[in-house]
Amino acid sequence: MKRTILIFYLLLILSAASAQTAGCWQGFRGNQALTGVSASQIPAKPSLLWTYQTGDNIKSSPVMCNDRIVIGSTDGTVYCLDVSGKLLWKFETPNAIEAPALILENRVYIGNMDGTFYCIDLNSGKKVWEYKTENQIVGAANWWKSGNKTYLLVGSYDYYLHCVDAADGKVVWKYESDNFINGAASCHNGQAIFGGCDGFLHIVDIVSGNVVRKIDVATYVAGSSAVEGTSAWIGDYDGNFSRVDLAGGKIAWKWEDPSVRLPFIASPAVQGNRVITGNHDKHIYCFDKNNGKLLWRFNTGNRVEASPVIAGNRAVVANMRGDLFLVGLESGKQEWTYEIGAAVIGNPAVAGGRIVVGANDGVIYCFGNK
């Protein structure tokens, strides 16, 4: 019996490792299922290692892979730094960038506010191709591989989820929703799963582009869903937070605070039996992912839009006042904080023992062991 349990946990560890390495945070939420969990160990009391000033405020979430840090700024520029904070290259676009990047096979994929989706060589910073949508892109791209083809999924305010061939930037298919697509699509079991301003959770077959199911979940979904097994967790603008049964096409449970009803803009993070997220009411919430029981809430002191990241037994969270926290995942208690002093909207990247965030003062901050 003990040997069976040991094998089970080893398989779980190997499965997690295959999805992400400790030195890589390649996309908006760390992996294709957007669960917001880092494989990296971080120090108990991180120190500020370096800062880098961009040309305008930062709303994009950073990504890290292959000893590169990539982030967009509202000055319209994509910045690539090494892990010591040295600028390696800049790629300029004609409009602001709020979307997070995706690093995949030595390429960077990122969209801007005029609706152009770029493929950039990670090493040189040179454009490989570009693809045009009909409206702004504010959400991250995600990816799925089937056979020899890699599919890129990116949403736009033109109402479409666009599927693009990663090799050449040619459109594979477009799936039309009923309103703006603000967040990123989770990619899981060959399906793209995303919410939008139409209030539906859409499930689309990635290879064919055909809709599998539309689930009525809310009036307006600003964030992305975290997916595990046959469940998705998602918050909405009316202050509801839900677990959605993807197979059954229904809401399994829904939590709300009727006295507040402020938006969940942040995307959730899921690990073990816990799911955590942030709300405009200043709190980080931790629920039992299976039944929706509220386990704890942590008052950050200001609105939360940045999505939390789980690293080990702690959550990395930030708020609109510019406070960065480490919060115990079991206790819900503050274990460390740092006052950046400018609003943090994009979630941190956590990899290689480092925490990297961008803020509205236009500065990239890196924390770790000195």
C-alpha positions, -999 to 999 in steps of 0.1 A, spaced: 0 0 0 28 24 10 46 16 -23 15 24 -43 10 57 -26 47 66 -31 44 58 -69 13 79 -71 30 109 -56 61 104 -78 38 104 -108 22 136 -96 57 152 -92 68 140 -126 36 153 -142 41 187 -127 78 188 -137 69 180 -173 46 209 -174 70 234 -160 106 236 -148 118 256 -118 138 280 -140 110 287 -165 78 308 -162 71 308 -199 35 322 -200 11 344 -181 2 319 -155 32 296 -157 16 267 -176 -9 259 -203 -37 252 -178 -32 286 -163 -31 272 -127 -6 299 -115 17 275 -97 55 279 -98 79 249 -95 106 272 -81 117 277 -45 118 313 -33 136 327 -3 116 333 29 126 370 30 134 380 -6 158 410 -12 155 435 -40 182 425 -65 177 451 -92 153 474 -110 150 484 -147 132 515 -159 110 513 -190 95 543 -209 60 542 -195 38 523 -170 36 485 -170 4 466 -171 18 434 -187 28 404 -167 65 394 -170 76 360 -183 110 342 -177 127 314 -195 162 305 -209 177 331 -185 156 358 -202 129 380 -188 104 395 -213 78 421 -206 58 447 -225 53 484 -216 26 509 -225 54 528 -243 48 501 -270 81 483 -264 89 447 -256 119 445 -233 142 415 -230 165 414 -200 189 388 -186 184 376 -151 209 402 -138 187 430 -151 209 439 -182 189 449 -213 195 424 -241 172 439 -267 141 461 -273 114 455 -299 93 486 -306 57 485 -318 34 514 -327 10 510 -298 8 503 -261 14 467 -248 -7 454 -219 -8 417 -228 17 393 -213 42 376 -236 46 338 -242 81 323 -245 81 291 -266 110 274 -283 132 305 -285 105 327 -297 84 354 -280 47 358 -289 29 390 -278 0 413 -288 -5 450 -286 -33 475 -283 -38 480 -321 -45 443 -323 -12 431 -339 2 398 -327 40 395 -330 65 367 -332 100 378 -321 132 358 -320 141 354 -283 179 357 -289 181 385 -314 149 405 -308 141 405 -345 106 401 -358 98 367 -374 62 374 -384 31 394 -374 -6 387 -375 -34 412 -375 -66 410 -355 -94 437 -358 -91 451 -323 -69 454 -292 -52 424 -276 -49 426 -238 -47 389 -229 -18 365 -232 -13 339 -259 -14 302 -250 -3 272 -270 -10 236 -278 9 210 -299 -8 183 -320 13 162 -343 40 184 -359 19 216 -356 20 241 -327 -12 261 -323 -12 296 -307 -45 308 -292 -50 345 -286 -82 365 -279 -90 400 -291 -116 427 -286 -128 419 -321 -148 391 -303 -127 363 -318 -104 337 -304 -77 334 -330 -58 302 -337 -25 309 -355 2 285 -367 33 292 -346 56 284 -375 45 311 -399 17 332 -383 -10 320 -407 -45 318 -393 -58 282 -387 -93 292 -376 -112 320 -358 -139 313 -332 -164 341 -327 -177 348 -291 -204 373 -283 -183 401 -269 -147 412 -261 -122 386 -250 -101 401 -222 -82 371 -207 -61 342 -219 -75 308 -229 -65 278 -208 -53 249 -230 -61 215 -215 -68 181 -231 -69 195 -266 -94 222 -257 -92 260 -253 -113 272 -223 -119 309 -219 -145 334 -206 -153 368 -220 -175 399 -217 -204 378 -230 -205 359 -196 -200 325 -211 -172 300 -205 -164 287 -240 -148 253 -247 -134 250 -282 -116 221 -298 -81 234 -306 -74 214 -338 -107 220 -355 -119 253 -340 -153 238 -333 -172 247 -302 -176 218 -277 -197 237 -252 -208 271 -240 -216 274 -203 -235 304 -189 -214 315 -159 -218 353 -154 -224 386 -170 -187 396 -175 -155 376 -171 -124 398 -171 -98 372 -160 -88 338 -171 -98 304 -158 -76 279 -141 -82 243 -153 -75 210 -136 -91 177 -146 -127 184 -156 -130 216 -135 -124 253 -142 -123 280 -115 -132 315 -126 -143 349 -111 -166 375 -126 -173 412 -125 -204 408 -103 -183 394 -74 -190 357 -80 -163 331 -78 -172 297 -93 -161 261 -99 -174 250 -133 -180 214 -142 -166 213 -177 -179 177 -185 -214 184 -171 -216 219 -185 -228 235 -152 -216 255 -122 -206 231 -94 -205 258 -68 -206 295 -66 -194 319 -38 -203 355 -33 -204 381 -6 -238 398 -10 -227 428 11 -198 437 -12 -202 422 -48 -170 438 -61 -152 424 -92 -128 394 -94 -104 407 -120 -75 385 -109 -72 349 -123 -71 321 -97 -43 298 -87 -49 262 -79 -28 237 -59 -37 207 -38 -72 212 -24 -70 250 -25 -78 278 -50 -69 314 -43 -78 346 -60 -80 384 -54 -108 409 -54 -114 446 -57 -125 445 -21 -88 444 -12 -88 408 -1 -71 376 -13 -95 347 -9 -86 310 -4 -113 284 -10 -115 246 -8 -115 240 -45 -139 211 -43 -168 225 -23 -162 263 -22 -158 266 15 -140 298 24 -108 288 42 -93 323 48 -92 358 35 -62 382 37 -67 420 36 -39 435 14 -50 471 21 -60 479 -15 -77 466 -46 -63 434 -61 -61 430 -99 -28 411 -101 -33 373 -101 -17 354 -72 11 329 -78 16 299 -56 52 289 -49 56 260 -25 35 267 6 32 304 0 13 327 -23 29 358 -40 3 385 -42 3 422 -51 -22 451 -49 -30 484 -66 -12 504 -39 20 487 -48 25 463 -19 40 429 -26 33 401 -2 42 365 6 12 349 23 12 314 39 -10 291 19 -22 272 49 -25 300 74 -35 330 53 -10 351 73 15 376 59 51 363 60 69 391 41 61 423 24 78 450 3 64 484 -6 69 491 -43 47 522 -41 32 520 -75 2 499 -86 9 463 -97 -16 450 -122 2 421 -139 9 390 -119 45 382 -109 67 357 -127 83 333 -103 112 311 -115 148 304 -108 144 315 -72 134 350 -83 102 370 -82 98 396 -111 70 422 -113 63 452 -133 46 483 -119 27 515 -130 59 535 -123 73 518 -154 99 499 -134 107 461 -135 115 448 -100 134 416 -93 136 399 -59 155 369 -47 185 358 -26 214 383 -24 
